[in-house]
């Protein structure tokens, strides 16, 4: 049974920004935003590899190439939660403005935004694995985060309605099913020039098997001891691993807003 204290209120300070980070923002910054474990890192890898290939970098299909992309990605699409942003865009960016990753949609919703979202049970379970809270504690983690997931998603949907020309919605499930077209649209919205050949090669280079292989060499440190950043990348793990009563709570608190996001995204 689900205990009453398993459900937590939405966290209003989810991935809050420090004063120094807020001060480093600029009006022309563009953002790739998501709740954690919803495809943001994967898309950063693909976009960064695409830009590198567009600029003439040689990237053979190997774990070594993925490691090179990892070196670039923190500069090409820096993480807003890693500290104040660099003063200038990375040379591979190819633009005068910065493209930035964030998990905090509330602080950046008035900018040009691509918001990635994922089936809530899958995103929440993956976050539990990432935080080392899967297994016996995974259901409790999901229950304690589900209202925050819903609140962040509702804010994103409201922002999309208020600024439809500046706020692109894209589901993780669509990115899996239609990867090339999704990457094309995301790159276009962020202003990253990537031709078709570079895009297709970047996608193949950054498939999940190769990313996992790279991680095993220590190129991508895991958050929790023994955890892996890249798991399998497929949809449906939440329904396979979570208890029925946990899934019922997710259905009640998060599924409706997920379906609204899909509808607003035209999916």
N, C-alpha and C positions, 0 to 999 in steps of 0.2 A: 504494500500500500504506500501511497505517497503521503509523507508527513507534511503537516501544515508549514513547518519551518524549513522544508526543503525549497519552497518557492521564495525567492528574494525579490524585493522591489527593483525596478530598473535603476542602474547606476548612473546618476546624472553627470558624473565626472569620468565617464568611461574613456580611457586613453587621453586624459586631460593633458594640456600643453603647459609648459612652464612659461613664465613671463619672457624669458630670453628667446624661446622658440617663437612665441607669438610676435615678438618684436622683429624677428627675421623674415616674416611673411611680407610679400609684396602684392600689389593689386593684380599684376599680370601673371602670377604663379598659376599653374594648372595642376590638377590633382587627380591621382588614381587612388580611389578610396574604397574601402570595404570593411565589413566586420572581419576579424581575423579568420584565417583558414577558408577564404572564399575565392582564391585564385589570384590574389594581388601579387604575390611573389612570383608565381609562374608567369604572369603577364609581364612583370618587370623584366624577367630573364628574356622572354621572347622579344619584347620591344628593344631591349638593349642589344641583343644579338642582331636584330634586324638593322638597327642603326649602324652597328659596327660593320656589318656586311655591306651596307649601303655606302659606307665611307671607305671601302676597299680593304678592310681587315681580312686576313686569311683565317678561317675558322673550320678546320677539318672536323669530321664527325667523330669526336673523341671526348673523353672525360676531361682531358687537358684543355680543350676549347671551352667546355662549360666552366672550368675553373677560371679561365681568362675572363669570361663574361661576368662571373661573380666579382672579380676585381673591379670591373667597369660599372656594374649595376648600381653600386652605392653612390657613384658620382653622377651617372646619367639620370637616374631616378632616385634621388636620395630619400631616406626615410625620415619623415617629420619627427618621429619619436626617438631619433638617435641624437638629437641635440640641434642647436641653431643651424639653419641651412647655409650651404656655401654661398659666398657672395656672388659668384658667377656661375652660369651654366657650364656643364662639362662640355669639352670640345665636340664629343660625339653627339651631343644633344642637337646641334645644328640650328638652334634658335636663340634669340636674345633673352627669352624668359626661361624659367626653371619648370621642370616637370617633377612632381613630388609625390611620394607614396604617403598615405595616411590611413589610420583607422578611426579618426575623429572627424565625422562628417559635419558636426555642428560648427566647428571653428572655420571651416573652409567652404561652406555652402554658397557663399556669395561669389565664389570664383568659378572658373571653368572646371567642371567636375565630370569624371567618369566614375560611376558607382557600381561596383561589382557585388552581386548578392548570390547566395547559395541556399539550397533547401535547408531550412533551419536545423533539422535533426542531424544532417551531415556536417554542417559548419560547426555546430556545438560539440558533436562527438569528436570531430577532428581537433578542435581546440582542447578538448579534454585530453586527447592523446598527446598533443604538443606540450601541455602543461604537466604531463606525467600523472594525470588524474583519471585515466581510463581504467578498465577492469572493474573491480568492485565499487570504486568511487565515481565511475564515469556517469552513471545516471544522476547522482547527486549534483555533480558539476553541471550537467545539462540543465537540471531543474533550477539551479541557482543563477544560471545565466540567461534563461529563455526570455525573461521579461526585458532584460537589457538588449538582447538581440531584437526583440519586437520594437522597442522604443527607438533604437537606432534606425531600423528599417522604416518605421513610420516617419521619422524626421527626414530621411532621404526621399521618401515618397512626397511629402509635403514640399520639400525643396524643389523636386522635379516639377510639381504642379505650379509652383511660383515662378520658376525660371526654366521653362521647357527647352529654350534654345541654348542653355548653358549647362544642362545637366543630363548626361547620357546614362541610362540604366542598361545593365547587361548581366544576365544570369550566368553563373558558372556552368549550369547545365547546357546553355546555348553555346558557351565557349568550347565545351567538350564536343558537342555535336557538329558545330559549324566553326571550327577553329580559325580557318583562314579568313573568312568573312568577318568574324568577330575581331580578330587582330587588325584587319584593315580599318574597321570603323573606329576602334579605340585609338589607333595611331592617328587617324585623321582628326578625331576630336581633340587629341592632345597636341596636334600640330607636328608630329614626328614623321618626317618623310621616309618612307620605306617602300621600295618598289616591290613588285609581285615576286620576283625571283628571290630577293633577300628575305621577304616575309616567309615564303615557303621553306627556305633552308633554315631559317631561325626556328620555325615550328618543329621541324624534324630534329634539329640539334637539341632542343629543349623538351623532348618527350620525357615522360615520367621515369621510364626505365633508365635513361641516361642520367637524369638528375639524381635518382637514387644511387646509381653507381658512383657518381661523383661524390655524393655525400658520404659514402662508405670510406672514402679516402681521407675524410676529415676536412674537406673543403667547406662544408656548411655545418657549423656547430649546432647541435640540438639545444633547445632551451632546458629541458629536464634531463638528468642523467639517464641514459639508456633510451631516450626518446629519439625519434627520427623526424626531421622536418618534412621530408617528402614521404608519404605513405604509399598510396596506390593511385590517387587522383580520380578514381571512379565515383559515380553517383550511387547512392543506395545503401551505404554502410550503416547509416543511422537506423534504418528499419531492420537491418539484419542483426545489429548488436545491442540496441537499447531495449529495455523492458517494455512490454505493452502499455503499462500504466504511465511510463515516462513519455512514450510516444503520444498517448492521449492528451497529456498536458501540453506538449509541443503543438499538437494539432489545434488545440483550443486557443492557445496564446499567440502562436506565431504563424501557423499555416495561412490564415486569412490575409495577413499583410504580405506574405510571400506571393500569394496569388494576385493581389493587387499590384505588386511590383511587376510581376510578369505581364499583366494586362497593360500597365503603363508603358512597359518596354516594347509592347507589340509582339510578345512571344506567346 
